[in-house]
Structure formats: structure tokens, C-alpha cells
Amino acid sequence: MRIELVTPEGQLSPDLVPVLEEVAPTGISVVPAGEADVDAGRFTSPGFAYWAFDRLADGRAGRDEPLRIGVAPGEGRYLRSMLARLQRLRPRTNAASDAPWFVALRARHRALYERPEPLVRADYDHAVDVWQWCLRLQPAASGAAQAAALLHDVERLESEAQRRIEHLAPSYVDFKRAHARRGAVLAAALVAEAGAPADVAAAVAHLVAGHEEAGASPDAALVNEADALSFFALNSPGYLDYFGAPQGRAKVAYTLARLSPAGRRVLVGLELRADVATLVAQELRVEARDG
């Protein structure tokens, strides 16, 4: 996906340079002031239509047309979060994800999600986003970790494609763990069908089965962290709109608890919608109070 930043006089202010180096080092050009599709400074403003923004970006990527983002000096923090939301459309890879079996897996994964349900589309976007967070957090991420990130929620195609039911479970934690165990079986089969070595398929199954918990291995911790950050960076506005504040508060607390200290530092650098940011701040105060 091509992105054009519309800036005063076609120049980057100092606060924008490190943002581009961190989030999107290639594929972005800067143009003089003109008409933009969206302004970075409005990213967390009341009424910002995240779903419409996502679909606009999808359309531009599909037609290979640039998305024009207006950005002014001092708006680097908003641009960082906006580009993070777009990273699924500008996927980075490494040697492991350039392997033939992973390329085949990506095609198989995409085909699974070629369905009209909005929840299925949201799950696909999240899957690719978690994969990209893995590579942002660990550029040398293993093929197994990247595949697990891509496939961690594949079970939802069977249980939650039409409507979400997680909030109805007697135990949210037990529901999520069962979801992960069922997904591990599906993920292992998909990886094997794509031609991955047997040990990679087994590793992916193990990672998907435990992706709701921090885990003991570096790969398990990476997938868990990437999943949690993707919730805040991509899914949190839609989650609160779908479930409402009480369930949203519980989800924020659950997901915040999954983040390591390093992951929380990344979260601090993201601009969240006001209601999500309020819930995060409230939960942090509860944690501080309870020690």
C-alpha cells in the first residue's frame, strides 16, 4: 500500500522522522500541502469512523492508489497510531516468512476468510495485524511464531463467525483457553498442508494452544504480546462498540494483564480512542492501588 503524507510545504517536522523510522521505514512519500483523505490529528477525535477508515484504506490498497494522510507538526503520536493501524496492508517479512511454506500458508489463510460476514473480516484484519506486531517486536521472529500469530484465532471461523459469544461464557478465561486448544488443531493442519516441516507444525500447535497466556518460551511470549497490542491498536474501538462498556472494561483489564513491562511501554506510545484510553487509565490505577 502506498501512503502520501500531506505536510506543510512538503517537509517533515522533526517529530515525524522517528515515527516513520519506527513504524513504516519504506513506501511513504511526502507531498506539499493539498487535499488529504484523512487528517492524522483527528485519529482519536470523537466520531472518528475507524471501520470506514479501514475500508477506505482497503480500497486504496486494492487499486494501488495512495492514501493521503494530512499531518501537521506535533502530530507524530497520532501518525504513529494511524500507521500501526495500516500495517496489515503493508506487511513486512523476514527470511522465515519468505519461505515457500509460509507464502503458501498466507494464501490458504486468506482464502479461509473470503466470506462476507463483518466479524470474519475483522478477524482477518486482526490476524494479519498480530503477525505484523510480531515482526515489529522481533524482526528476527521465527516462522513458527509468525504462523501462530497469523492463525491464533482461526477457530473463530467455526464458533464466532456470525456473532460473538465469549461474553456469555460462565468463565471468560476458561472460554479463551478452550478456544486456543481447538484452534491449535486447526492451525497445525493448515501449516502441515502448506508444506511446513513437521516440527514447525508441532511448534505452531503449541503456540496457538497457549497464546492467551504469557508462556515460558520467547516465541510464546512474543505471540501473546503481539495479540494484546493488536487488540489495543486495532480492535479496541470496535470491541467497545460491539460489547459495550462493562465487557469492554473486563477485556481491557484482561488484555492489559497480558502485557509485559516492555509491551506496556509500547502501549504508552499509542494514541487510543478516548473511551479506551480512559479504561486503560482506570485499570492502571486499580493495579497501582492493589499493588
C-alpha positions as CSV (number, residue, x, y, z in Angstrom):
1,M,0.0,0.0,0.0
2,R,1.3,3.5,-0.9
3,I,0.9,6.3,1.5
4,E,1.4,10.0,0.9
5,L,1.9,12.4,3.8
6,V,0.4,15.8,3.1
7,T,2.6,18.2,5.1
8,P,3.2,22.0,5.1
9,E,5.5,22.7,2.2
10,G,6.1,19.0,1.7
11,Q,8.5,18.9,4.7
12,L,8.6,16.5,7.6
13,S,8.7,18.2,11.0
14,P,11.3,16.7,13.5
15,D,8.7,14.8,15.5
16,L,7.6,12.9,12.4
17,V,11.0,11.5,11.3
18,P,11.4,8.9,14.1
19,V,7.8,7.8,13.7
20,L,8.5,6.8,10.1
21,E,11.8,5.1,11.0
22,E,10.0,3.1,13.7
23,V,6.7,2.2,12.0
24,A,7.0,2.5,8.3
25,P,10.5,2.9,7.0
26,T,9.6,2.4,3.3
27,G,6.9,3.1,0.9
28,I,5.9,6.5,2.2
29,S,6.3,9.8,0.3
30,V,5.8,13.4,1.4
31,V,3.9,15.9,-0.8
32,P,3.2,19.6,-0.4
33,A,0.0,20.7,1.3
34,G,-3.1,19.7,-0.6
35,E,-6.3,17.8,-0.1
36,A,-5.9,14.8,2.2
37,D,-8.2,11.7,2.6
38,V,-7.9,11.9,6.4
39,D,-6.0,14.1,8.9
40,A,-3.8,12.3,11.4
41,G,-4.8,14.8,14.1
42,R,-8.4,13.5,14.0
43,F,-7.4,9.9,14.7
44,T,-8.7,9.8,18.3
45,S,-11.3,12.6,18.0
46,P,-14.9,11.9,18.9
47,G,-16.8,10.4,15.9
48,F,-13.7,9.2,14.0
49,A,-15.0,6.3,11.9
50,Y,-12.4,3.6,12.3
51,W,-14.3,1.0,10.3
52,A,-14.8,3.4,7.4
53,F,-11.1,4.4,7.6
54,D,-10.2,0.7,7.3
55,R,-12.4,0.2,4.3
56,L,-11.1,3.3,2.6
57,A,-7.5,2.0,3.1
58,D,-8.5,-1.4,1.8
59,G,-9.9,0.1,-1.3
60,R,-6.9,2.2,-2.0
61,A,-4.6,-0.8,-1.5
62,G,-6.7,-2.9,-3.8
63,R,-6.4,-0.3,-6.6
64,D,-2.8,0.6,-5.9
65,E,-3.8,4.2,-5.2
66,P,-2.1,6.2,-2.5
67,L,-3.8,7.0,0.8
68,R,-3.2,10.7,1.5
69,I,-2.8,11.5,5.2
70,G,-2.6,15.1,6.3
71,V,-0.2,15.6,9.2
72,A,1.0,18.8,10.8
73,P,3.9,19.4,13.2
74,G,3.3,18.0,16.6
75,E,1.1,15.2,15.3
76,G,3.7,12.5,15.3
77,R,2.0,10.5,18.0
78,Y,-1.2,10.3,16.0
79,L,0.6,9.4,12.8
80,R,2.3,6.5,14.7
81,S,-1.0,5.0,15.7
82,M,-2.6,5.6,12.3
83,L,0.3,3.8,10.6
84,A,0.2,1.0,13.1
85,R,-3.5,0.5,12.1
86,L,-2.4,0.3,8.4
87,Q,0.5,-2.1,8.9
88,R,-1.7,-5.1,7.9
89,L,-1.8,-3.6,4.4
90,R,1.9,-3.0,4.2
91,P,3.2,-6.4,5.5
92,R,6.9,-6.7,6.3
93,T,8.5,-10.1,6.2
94,N,11.8,-11.7,7.1
95,A,13.7,-14.8,5.9
96,A,11.3,-17.1,7.8
97,S,8.1,-15.7,6.4
98,D,9.6,-15.5,2.9
99,A,10.0,-19.3,2.9
100,P,7.8,-21.2,0.4
101,W,5.7,-22.9,3.0
102,F,4.8,-19.6,4.7
103,V,3.9,-18.0,1.4
104,A,1.6,-20.9,0.7
105,L,0.2,-20.6,4.2
106,R,-0.7,-16.9,3.7
107,A,-2.6,-17.8,0.6
108,R,-4.5,-20.6,2.4
109,H,-5.2,-18.3,5.3
110,R,-6.6,-15.5,3.1
111,A,-8.8,-18.0,1.2
112,L,-10.4,-19.1,4.5
113,Y,-11.6,-15.5,5.2
114,E,-13.1,-14.8,1.8
115,R,-16.5,-14.6,3.4
116,P,-19.0,-11.7,3.7
117,E,-19.5,-11.6,7.4
118,P,-18.2,-8.4,9.0
119,L,-16.8,-10.3,12.0
120,V,-14.9,-12.6,9.7
121,R,-13.3,-9.6,8.0
122,A,-12.4,-8.1,11.4
123,D,-10.8,-11.4,12.4
124,Y,-8.8,-11.5,9.2
125,D,-7.5,-7.9,9.8
126,H,-6.6,-8.8,13.4
127,A,-4.7,-12.0,12.3
128,V,-2.6,-10.1,9.9
129,D,-2.0,-7.3,12.3
130,V,-0.9,-9.7,15.1
131,W,1.6,-11.2,12.6
132,Q,2.9,-7.7,11.8
133,W,3.2,-6.9,15.5
134,C,5.3,-10.0,15.9
135,L,7.8,-8.6,13.4
136,R,7.7,-5.1,14.8
137,L,8.6,-6.5,18.3
138,Q,11.0,-9.1,17.0
139,P,12.3,-8.6,13.4
140,A,14.0,-12.0,13.5
141,A,10.8,-13.8,14.6
142,S,10.7,-17.5,13.8
143,G,8.4,-19.0,11.2
144,A,6.5,-20.9,13.9
145,A,5.9,-17.7,15.9
146,Q,4.7,-15.8,12.8
147,A,2.5,-18.7,11.7
148,A,1.0,-18.9,15.1
149,A,0.3,-15.2,15.1
150,L,-1.5,-15.5,11.8
151,L,-3.5,-18.5,12.9
152,H,-4.1,-17.9,16.6
153,D,-7.8,-17.1,16.2
154,V,-8.6,-19.4,13.3
155,E,-11.1,-21.3,15.5
156,R,-13.4,-18.4,15.4
157,L,-14.4,-19.3,11.9
158,E,-16.3,-22.2,13.4
159,S,-17.6,-20.7,16.7
160,E,-18.0,-16.9,16.3
161,A,-18.3,-16.0,12.6
162,Q,-21.9,-14.9,12.9
163,R,-21.9,-13.4,16.4
164,R,-19.6,-13.2,19.4
165,I,-20.3,-15.4,22.3
166,E,-17.3,-15.0,24.6
167,H,-19.1,-12.6,26.9
168,L,-21.7,-15.3,27.6
169,A,-19.3,-17.9,28.9
170,P,-19.5,-18.6,32.7
171,S,-15.7,-18.3,32.8
172,Y,-14.1,-15.9,30.3
173,V,-10.6,-17.4,31.0
174,D,-11.8,-21.0,30.5
175,F,-13.6,-20.0,27.3
176,K,-10.5,-18.4,25.9
177,R,-8.3,-21.4,26.8
178,A,-10.7,-23.8,25.2
179,H,-10.8,-21.6,22.1
180,A,-7.0,-21.7,21.9
181,R,-6.8,-25.5,22.3
182,R,-9.3,-26.1,19.5
183,G,-7.5,-23.6,17.3
184,A,-4.2,-25.4,17.8
185,V,-5.5,-28.5,16.0
186,L,-6.8,-26.4,13.0
187,A,-3.6,-24.4,12.9
188,A,-1.3,-27.4,12.9
189,A,-3.3,-28.9,10.0
190,L,-3.1,-25.7,7.9
191,V,0.7,-25.4,8.5
192,A,1.3,-29.0,7.5
193,E,-0.9,-28.7,4.4
194,A,1.2,-25.6,3.4
195,G,4.3,-27.8,3.4
196,A,6.0,-26.8,6.6
197,P,8.3,-29.3,8.4
198,A,6.6,-31.5,11.0
199,D,8.5,-29.9,13.8
200,V,7.3,-26.4,12.7
201,A,3.7,-27.6,12.6
202,A,4.0,-29.0,16.1
203,A,5.6,-25.8,17.4
204,V,2.7,-23.8,15.9
205,A,0.1,-26.0,17.6
206,H,1.9,-25.5,20.9
207,L,2.0,-21.7,20.5
208,V,-1.6,-21.4,19.4
209,A,-2.8,-23.6,22.3
210,G,-1.1,-21.2,24.7
211,H,-1.5,-17.9,23.0
212,E,-3.8,-16.5,25.6
213,E,-1.1,-16.7,28.3
214,A,2.4,-15.3,28.5
215,G,4.1,-18.7,28.2
216,A,7.6,-19.8,29.1
217,S,9.3,-19.6,25.8
218,P,10.3,-16.4,23.9
219,D,8.1,-17.4,21.0
220,A,5.1,-17.9,23.3
221,A,5.7,-14.5,25.0
222,L,6.0,-12.8,21.6
223,V,2.7,-14.2,20.2
224,N,0.9,-13.2,23.4
225,E,2.4,-9.7,23.4
226,A,1.6,-9.2,19.7
227,D,-2.0,-10.3,20.2
228,A,-2.5,-8.0,23.2
229,L,-1.0,-5.0,21.4
230,S,-3.2,-5.6,18.3
231,F,-6.3,-5.5,20.5
232,F,-5.4,-2.0,21.7
233,A,-4.1,-0.7,18.4
234,L,-6.6,-2.1,16.0
235,N,-9.6,-3.8,17.7
236,S,-10.4,-1.9,20.8
237,P,-12.8,0.7,19.3
238,G,-14.9,-2.0,17.5
239,Y,-14.8,-4.2,20.6
240,L,-16.3,-1.5,22.8
241,D,-18.9,-0.6,20.2
242,Y,-19.9,-4.2,19.9
243,F,-19.9,-5.3,23.5
244,G,-20.4,-2.0,25.5
245,A,-18.6,-0.6,28.4
246,P,-18.9,-3.3,31.1
247,Q,-17.5,-6.1,28.9
248,G,-15.0,-3.6,27.4
249,R,-13.7,-2.8,30.9
250,A,-13.2,-6.5,31.6
251,K,-11.5,-7.1,28.2
252,V,-9.1,-4.1,28.8
253,A,-8.2,-5.4,32.2
254,Y,-7.6,-9.0,30.9
255,T,-5.5,-7.8,27.9
256,L,-3.5,-5.3,29.9
257,A,-2.5,-8.1,32.3
258,R,-1.1,-10.0,29.3
259,L,1.4,-7.2,28.5
260,S,5.0,-7.3,29.8
261,P,6.6,-4.1,31.0
262,A,8.1,-3.7,27.5
263,G,4.7,-4.2,25.9
264,R,3.2,-1.6,28.2
265,R,5.9,0.9,27.1
266,V,4.8,0.3,23.5
267,L,1.2,0.8,24.5
268,V,2.0,4.1,26.1
269,G,3.2,5.3,22.7
270,L,-0.1,4.5,21.0
271,E,-3.0,7.0,20.8
272,L,-6.2,5.2,21.8
273,R,-9.8,6.3,21.4
274,A,-10.8,8.3,24.4
275,D,-13.1,5.7,26.0
276,V,-10.4,3.0,25.6
277,A,-7.7,5.3,27.0
278,T,-10.0,6.0,30.0
279,L,-10.5,2.3,30.7
280,V,-6.7,1.7,30.4
281,A,-6.0,4.5,32.9
282,Q,-8.6,3.3,35.3
283,E,-7.2,-0.2,35.2
284,L,-3.7,1.1,35.8
285,R,-4.9,3.0,38.8
286,V,-6.5,-0.2,40.2
287,E,-3.3,-2.1,39.7
288,A,-1.3,0.6,41.5
289,R,-3.8,0.7,44.3
290,D,-3.8,-3.1,44.8
291,G,-0.1,-3.4,44.4
